[in-house]
Structure formats: structure tokens, C-alpha cells
Amino acid sequence: MSADATTRLLELASHAVDLTDPTRLRALLAEGHPLYCQALADVRTHLLAQAAHLTDEELAARCTHAGSAWEPGTSREDALIDLLFAVFESTPACIAYVALAERAHQHHTGLID
């Protein structure tokens, strides 16, 4: 994952802590959104590279360990998507962006009105 994206998301979340102005919060959120997407893409690339070498049984174990059990009837691709989000939700980049989005929401703003 890009350290620059994570660092900037952490900075944006930190700046948002004391803000109440919806316009400024929206600006921080707008700056953070592409960084969030980049961080997600980085985790996806890394996860797919790792998963390429895993058997279905190994992938199922990895899913279970991450808290996203591979349900019967679910394709490998869908299991990977579930795993991706389970892994990504615990990254500093995701946590920072969610905190920023929640702060914006508290002040009745977001990227979509």
C-alpha cells in the first residue's frame, strides 16, 4: 500500500477532527477519496498476487482468518472480493478515510448530497 496515500489520509483525518465547516470537510473528503481508492487498489494488487499461489483450501483458511468465511457456492473471485474488503477495513488508510467520512457526515456533508 502506498505510504504516501496512507500518510495523507491520516493527515486529512487529523485535520477534520476539529472542523465543523461542511465546505471544508467536503474538501478534505474530496481530496481523500482518490487516496482511499488508491490504497484499496494497492491492497487488491498485493492480495491477488498472494492468492495466485494459494490453493482453494489455503484461500478458504485465509478468508476465515480474516473474518470473511468462504461460503459454499461462492466463486473464488467473490471470495477474494470479500477477503479484500475484510483485509482493507483494518488498514490505517481505510480507518482514516472512514473517520473523515464520519466526521463529514456528522456535519451533514459528503461527496454526494
N, C-alpha and C positions, 0 to 999 in steps of 0.2 A: 504494500500500500504506500502511496506517495506520502512521505513525511511532510512535504510542504502543504499538501491539501489538509492533512490532519492538523498540523500546526495552525494553519489559518482558520480552520473550523473551530478549534479550541479558542483562538483569539476572538473570533466573532461571538461565540457563546459567552465568553467572558465580558465582552463589551455590552452585550444585551442584558446582563444581569440587572443593571441599574436603570435601563432605559424604560420609558413609558410612552414615548412618542411613536405612534403607529407608523409614521412615514419613515423614521429612522430604523425601526425594527424591520419593516418591509425591505428596506435597502440592504440590511445585513442578511436577511433571509435570501434575497435575490443574489447576493454575492456568494452565499454559502451553498446554494442549490447545485451549481455545476461542480463544486468541490465535493459535495456529497456523492454526486453521480460518478465522478472520477474515482473516488475511494471505493465505491461499490464495484465499479468496473475492474479496479486493481485486485480486489478480493476475488472477484469472479475469475479473472485470469489465473490467479495463483491456485485457486481451488480446482479449476478444471485441469490444470497441469498436474496437480497431485492426484486427482481422481482418475486420470487416464491410466494410471498404473495400478489401480485398485481393482480387485475382483468385486463382484456384486456383494459377496459376504463381507468383505472388508469395508466397502462403502456403507453397507447397512449398519455395521458396527460404528462407523464414524458418525453416521446420522444419529444413531441412538445416543452416542456420547454427547453430541451437540444439542440434544433435546428435540430432534426432528425425526422421529422414527419413520423408517421407510415402510409405508403401509402396503399390504398386499394389493396387487393390481395396479400399483403406481409404477410408471415407467422410470427408468434410470434417470432420464433427463429431468422429470418432475421431482424426483428425489434430490437431485443435485440443486435444483432451484430452491427447494425447501431448506436444504443444508446451507446454501449460500446465505439466505436471509437469517438463518439461525446463527451462523458464524458472524455475519456482518453486524447484527444487532448488538454484539458485545464489543465492537471496536470503538476506540476513542472517537474516531471520525463520526460514526453514526450516533453515538451518545451525545456528542457536542451538537450535532445538527438537530437532533430531536429536542434537546434542551432549548436551542434557539427557536425552533418552531413552536414549542410550547409557550415560550415567553411571548412570542408574537401573537399567538392565539389568545393569551391572557389579556392582551390589549386590542383584541378584535381586529387583527390584521393577519394577512397571509399572502401567499403568492397569487391565490385565486380568491377573488371576493364574490 
